[in-house]
Amino acid sequence: MSDDPLVIFTPSGKRGRFPVGTPVLTAARKLGVDLDSVCGGRGICSKCQITPAFGAFAKHGVTVTATALSEWNSVEEKYDTLRGLPKGRRLGCQATVQSDVVIDVPPESQVHKQVVRKRAEAREITMEPATKLYYVEVQEPDMHEPSGDLERLKKALKEQWDLDVAGSDLRTLQLLQPALRKGKWKVTCAIHHSGIGPAHIMQVWPGFYEGSIYGLAIDLGSTTIAAHLCDLQSGEVVASSGIMNPQIRFGEDLMSRVSYVMMNPGGEEDLTRVVRESMNALIVQVSAEAEIDRELIVEAVLVGNPIMHHLFLGINPVELGQAPFALASSGAVSLWASEVDMVMHPEARLYILPCIAGHVGADAAAVALSEAPYNSDELVLIIDVGTNAEILLGNKDRVLACSSPTGPAFEGAQISSGQRAAPGAIENVRIDPVTKEPRFKVIGCDLWSNEEGFEAATLSSGITGICGSGIIEVIAEMRLAGLLDASGLIGSAEQTGTPRCIPDGRTNAYVLHDAAAAGGPLITVTNGDVRAIQLAKAALYAGARLLMDKMGVESVNRVTLAGAFGAHISAKHAMVLGMIPDCPLENVVSAGNAAGTGARIALLNVSARREIEEVVHKIHKIETAIEPMFQEHFVNASSIPHATDPFPLLNKIVDIPDVNFNVKQGARRRRR
């Protein structure tokens, strides 16, 4: 093995060894990492900004020291003086590799910018927000009946709105007297009342305030953070935006981040700091999109898995990394937004939904609130597909829950030609079962690759890699076309009858797109890619199957795929791959970003908060880590689609070739 330093890039997961002194930008280009630069490495454009991560990384088997990159140089100093570099950032064209290093490429430094597809789903929500506007007429002061302005305002609120108000903070008290006199004793108050305890005055405007107030529904995912800015009077979503979770550089999956904290004392402070900084960047984004002052954001509701929940709150997550996976608190959390450094209205409130258990968090509670399996007559399986999948199974009689560590493969990470969803990424694939020739669609273009005008339409974005939905479809299509056997082996050109199957070390790879002659990428699906997807989908299926065992059922009536990624999965291809149990395809539906929808429901309706706080106590958590049957289900689910489950409904609509490439010539029987 080479003694050259190991360079690992996140979020792509691409790695390689490079001689000491190699510029980071050069290493990125040689590995095909999506790192921008327009000035040719002169340190002028700043497009190649990167963030090194330091400490021990057990997953990668490296320890990164502060001297892993060359010292800050005069070019970086000049750029920082003139334009400013965010803290911790380096210029990839100037920093050189000195020893093993983990380097994060932030979204703004990527050529093909991430498409964070966590949009707000259309949903009717009964409006009952915690913070409302009240217009009141206040009695003027009277020397004969001495009382304070605040006391007379509280009396007016009681008489005119039947509202008991506890009081206000110092800032509001400071605003009160000028507002009353400017408004000629008529004012508009923003009052927060969560439904528990007395109400609280947050803001006072003179006269009738014609504007609105806003709230944020936030889905804090391990890979992406999404926020929906809502008008608290109309319920309308006025802006939505997403940002990559910067914690990725400390570990792609949750347990890697816990491991980082365990191995690097004080590391949890770094993880908390970077996610809060990104949260504030997101608040700036949605405020700018809606063209409002962010001080008009008076409330936020946040959901996330237990580890993200703890890290955002500044709680060390190590207890969640080991049995019995104890939460600091499983209940809902209500606090001042300023306590977690959120820059909104100075007195904004933050509500965090309750967690179900140590590995099933507030995001799963939000999915439950959105999809309400506890009100369903049918048995419904809800899978929130992500780096850490959370699964609910139940009906109005009983609801079970578990989490399953699928890892980042579904999102394009750990895949040889994988990338996150961005223009130019292959997202849909079809393979002709006779000719074995593929056709595909890329993000940003509605044409298939074999249609006229495709080349011209994709000239600006290029064809850059495969995103999560694309890798699922291509592997399922390879299985249907007889290019891949049930064990996950890709056949040779001789076995499959197509030159698109090429040798790749001791195995084979399938060529999906070859633009090497024109200086473009060679996009292949390797056996390593198939293995990564097999591990992810087996974990997903095993979790669902375990819940079905506990429920005592062999089938479900309906499957709901939740999560931003779940919204883009083809039901047929997911079933061919063996991601989900056998079910009528028309009963497999997408709920989009159900966690974000649940957060929005809780933001706009305080009764919904009480509802989910009650419901989570009735959801029974199954811990996959200690269930002996989980491993057996996992092994069986590694086959494509499955080693033992027959999938009768699926086999009525597709023919899955019964090929075996573990021998020189595979039999070509067709499985029915």
Buried (B, 14 or more C-beta within 10 A) or exposed (E): EEEBBBBBBBBBBBBBBBEEEBBBBBBBBEBBBBBBBEEEBEBBBBBBBBBBBBBBBBBBEBBBEEEBBBEBBEBBEEBBEEEEBEEBBBBBBBBBBBBBBBBBBBBBBBBBBBBBBBBBBEBEBEEEBBBBBBBBEBBEBEEEEEEEBBEBBBBBBEEEBEBEBEEBEEEBBEBBBEBBEEBEBBBBBBBBBBEEEEBBBBBBBBBEBEEBBBBBBBBBBBBBBBBBBBBBBEBEBBBBBBBBBBBBBBBBBBBBBBBBBBEBEEBBEBBBBBBBBBBBBBBEBBBEEBEBEBBBBBBBBBBBBBBBBBBBBBBBBEBBBEEEBEBBEBEBBEEEBBEBBBBBBBBBBBBBBBBBBBBBBBBBBBBBBBBBBBEBEEBBBBBBBBBBBBBBBBBEEBBBBBBBBBBBBBBBBBBBBBBBBBBBBBBBBBBEEEEBEBBBBBBBBEBBBEEEEBEEBBEEBBBBBBBBBBBBBBBBBBBBBBBBBBBBBBBBBEBBBBEBBBEBEEBBBBBBBBEEEEEEBBBBBBBBBBBBBBBBBBBBBBBBBBBBBBBEBEEBBBBBBBBBBBBBBBBBBBBBBBBBBBBBBEBBBBBBBBBBBBBBBBBBBBEBBBBBBEBBEEBBBBBBEEBEEBEBBBEBBBBBBBEEBEBEBBBEEBEBBBBBBEEEEBEEEEBE
